[in-house]
Amino acid sequence: MTFKLHARINRSDARTIRQALDQFAAKDSVSEAGDEFLVEAEMEGASAKELNRTLLSALRKVEKRTTLRAEWTSGDTTERFFDYVLKKTIKA
């Protein structure tokens, strides 16, 4: 499945984020907003939960205190995560 990612990453740096996204061969856009980074990317995976877990794990290997607020969209379903926890599922 293809997922679109919109995320806010805190306590990390652009190089770390790009390394994590490169592991997924993601088409990425990383921009800085204050002390956070905004990420937009497309990724292939079995589920949003699995992609979110893998991305956060890759980020935390470099900086343990990294936090991730992510929104994964596939088709008409959007799943919102805070770190590893699914907070909300929205069906359009």
C-alpha positions as CSV (number, residue, x, y, z in Angstrom):
1,M,0.0,0.0,0.0
2,T,1.1,3.6,-0.6
3,F,0.8,6.0,2.3
4,K,1.2,9.8,2.4
5,L,3.0,11.0,5.5
6,H,2.6,14.4,7.1
7,A,4.6,14.6,10.3
8,R,6.1,17.0,12.9
9,I,9.4,15.7,14.4
10,N,10.9,17.3,17.5
11,R,14.4,16.9,19.1
12,S,16.1,15.8,15.9
13,D,18.0,17.3,13.0
14,A,17.5,17.4,9.3
15,R,20.3,15.0,8.6
16,T,18.8,12.4,11.0
17,I,15.4,12.8,9.4
18,R,16.7,12.4,5.9
19,Q,18.7,9.3,6.8
20,A,15.5,7.7,8.3
21,L,13.5,8.6,5.2
22,D,16.2,7.3,2.9
23,Q,15.7,3.8,4.5
24,F,12.2,3.8,3.0
25,A,13.3,5.3,-0.4
26,A,10.7,8.0,0.4
27,K,10.1,11.1,-1.8
28,D,10.6,13.5,1.0
29,S,10.2,17.2,1.8
30,V,11.7,18.3,5.1
31,S,11.3,21.9,6.3
32,E,12.1,23.6,9.5
33,A,9.4,25.3,11.6
34,G,10.9,26.7,14.8
35,D,12.4,23.9,16.7
36,E,10.4,21.2,14.8
37,F,10.7,19.7,11.4
38,L,7.8,19.2,9.0
39,V,8.0,16.2,6.8
40,E,5.9,15.2,3.8
41,A,6.6,11.9,2.0
42,E,5.1,9.0,0.2
43,M,6.0,5.5,1.5
44,E,5.2,1.9,0.7
45,G,4.3,-0.5,3.4
46,A,1.8,-3.0,4.8
47,S,0.2,-0.7,7.3
48,A,0.4,2.8,8.7
49,K,1.2,1.4,12.2
50,E,4.2,-0.6,10.8
51,L,5.6,2.4,8.9
52,N,5.1,4.7,11.9
53,R,6.9,2.2,14.2
54,T,9.8,1.7,11.7
55,L,10.2,5.5,11.1
56,L,10.2,6.4,14.8
57,S,12.6,3.5,15.6
58,A,15.0,4.7,12.9
59,L,14.8,8.3,14.3
60,R,15.4,7.2,17.9
61,K,18.4,5.1,17.0
62,V,20.2,8.4,16.4
63,E,18.4,10.7,19.0
64,K,16.5,8.8,21.8
65,R,14.4,11.8,22.8
66,T,12.9,12.3,19.3
67,T,9.1,12.7,19.2
68,L,6.9,12.1,16.2
69,R,3.4,13.4,15.5
70,A,2.4,11.7,12.2
71,E,-0.6,11.5,10.0
72,W,-0.6,8.6,7.5
73,T,-3.2,8.7,4.6
74,S,-4.0,5.8,2.2
75,G,-7.1,6.1,0.1
76,D,-9.9,7.5,2.2
77,T,-8.4,6.5,5.6
78,T,-6.2,8.7,7.7
79,E,-4.5,7.5,10.9
80,R,-2.9,9.9,13.4
81,F,-0.1,8.8,15.7
82,F,1.8,10.3,18.6
83,D,5.0,8.5,18.8
84,Y,4.0,4.8,18.7
85,V,0.4,5.3,19.8
86,L,-2.6,5.5,17.4
87,K,-4.7,8.4,18.5
88,K,-7.3,8.7,15.8
89,T,-8.6,7.0,12.6
90,I,-10.6,9.1,10.1
91,K,-12.5,7.7,7.2
92,A,-13.6,10.1,4.6
